[in-house]
Amino acid sequence: MNIILQLHITGNCNLRCKHCYIEEHSCDMPYSSIKRVLRQYDVLVKQLEKHCQEKVVAHLHFTGGEPLLHPQIKKILKLFYRKRNKYRYAIMSNGSFLDDYIIKQLKKLNIKAYQLSLDGDEETHDSIRGKGNFKQVVLAMDLLKENGIRTRVSFTANKMNYTQFPAVAEICSKHNVDSLWSDRFIPVKGA
């Protein structure tokens, strides 16, 4: 049995995407709260294993806003490192802040996947997420793949980009992305 906990550790983000549902962009989940949630998750996993009488594969996906903007991200990654034998990790990010330190930590964690967002060709994507973000996402794709980290792309469909899914699929194929998915349609006011 698989169980997934998606943990929003911050509302802080360097982008202001037109379809974003986060209203408070300055809130960070305190480190003490993250530790408490992980302790509760440990208990839940043990209870499920006992109740179901089978091994539970626990996944932890952390996101935000932009999770790498959390002021204690290095401390959080170290906490996850200590629990690397308990969970399979994935990060859901816009890819703007990948650097050598983060890549090294991700490799140590044996991270299951890193998810980036891509919402169309360069013109469409940048009109939704901000000028220059398309190039950052493509660079992040290549950096992750070069370092052997499973790379996923999420496409958030809306009135401005729903016809762009084939273009995104082509870009993902060209950059050897492991998977592409879309799980929601986000209405955008005025578009």
N, C-alpha and C positions, 0 to 999 in steps of 0.2 A: 504494500500500500504506500502511496505517495501522499505527502501533505505539504502544502506550500503556504508560507507566511510571507506576505508582501508588506514590508515595513517602510512607511514614509518617514524618513529621518529628518527631513527639512522641507520647508516650503520655499526656502531661498533658491533663487535661480538667476542666472545671468541673462536669460531670454524672457521675452514677454510674448509668447506665442498667441496668435489670435484665437485659438480654440482652447486655451488653458482654463481649467476649472478651479485652479488654486486661487483663492481670494486673498490669503494672507501670505505674502512672499517673504516675510522676515522671521518666521517662526522656525526654531530648531528644536528637535526632540532632545531633551537633556540626556547626557550620557548615562546618568543613573537610571533613567526611564528605559533606555535601550537595554541595559543590563537586566532590569526587572522583567521586561518583556521576554528576553531570551531565557531567563529562569522559568518563567511561566510556560514558554514553549517547550522547554525540556520536560516539564511535568506533563504537559499535554501529550507529547510523543510517548512517554513511558506509559501513561494511562491508555492510550490507543493500542500500544503493543500488548499490554496486559489484557485489555478487553477483546481485541481482535485475534489475539494469539498468533500474531505474525509480525515480521520485521517491518517497521515503518521507516521509509526513506524520507527524511526531513529536508525540505528545501527552504532556503531563506533568500528572498529577493528584496534587495533594498533599493529605494528610490526616493524621489522628492517631488518637487522642485528638482534641483540638481544635487544628488547626494554627495558629490565630491566637494561641494561648497560648505558642507557642515563644518563648523569651526574645529571640531574634534575628530575629523575623518581619519587621521593617522592613528589615533587612539582606538577608534572604532574598528579599523582594519586589524589592529593588533588583537583586539578582543575576538574578532572573527577568526583570526589565525589560531588562537588558543582553542577554539571550538571547531577547527577544520575537520576533525574526524567525526563530528556529530551531524554536520549539515552539508548540503550541497548549496553553494552560493551562486547567485546571479546579481548583477548590478544593472539597473535600468537608468540610463543617463543620456545626456545630449552629446556627450563625447568631447566637450570643449576643454576639459581639464586633465586629460590623460598625460602623464609624464613618466619618466623613468621610475620614480619611487612607486607610483601607483601600479605600474605594470609589474614591477618586482613583487609587490605585495599580492597582486592578483595571481601571479604564478605560484607563490608560496601557498596561497589559499587553495590552489588547485581549483580555481573558480570554474563552475560549470558553464557559465555563459555571461557575456556582456551584451546588453541590449542597447542599441542606438535608435534614434528616431529619424526617419527620412520620409518626407511628405510630398515628394514630387521631384521633377527635374530641378536644376539649379534655380531657375527663375521662380517657379512655383514654391519650392521649399523655402527659399529666402524671403519671399513675400509673406509667408506664414510665420516663420521663426526668426527672421532677421538677416540682414545682409551679411554675407560671408559665412553663414553657418553651414551651408551645403558643403563647402570645401573642408571645413573642420570635421564634419561627419565622415566624409570620404577618407580623409587622412586618418581618422580614428579607426575606421574599418581596416585600413591597410596595416596600421600599427598593431592592432589586436591580432590580426591574422599572422603577421610576421612573427609574433611572439607565441603563436600556437594557442591562442585563447578563442574558444568557440564564440562566434559573433552572430548575433541575431539583429534583425531590423524590424521595428514596429512602424506601421503606416497608420496614421490617424486620419480616417476619411472624413471629409466635409464637403460642402458645396464648392469650395475653391479648388479641390484637388482630386475628387473621386475618380476622374478619368485618367489620372496619372499613375495608377497602380501598375500598369504594364511597364511604364518607364522606370519605376522604382525596381521592379523585378529584374529588368535588364541591367540596371546599375549594380544591384546586389550580385547578380550572376557574374558580371565582369570583375567584381572585387572579391569573389569566392566567399560570400557571406553564407553561413551555414543554414539560416532559415529566415524567412520573411513572413510576417503575419499582420493581420489587422483584426482587431476584436471589437471595435466600436465605431460608431458614426457620431461625430460631434457637431451638433448644429452651431453655426456661427452667425451671430446677429448681424444683419445688414449685408451679408455676402450672398 
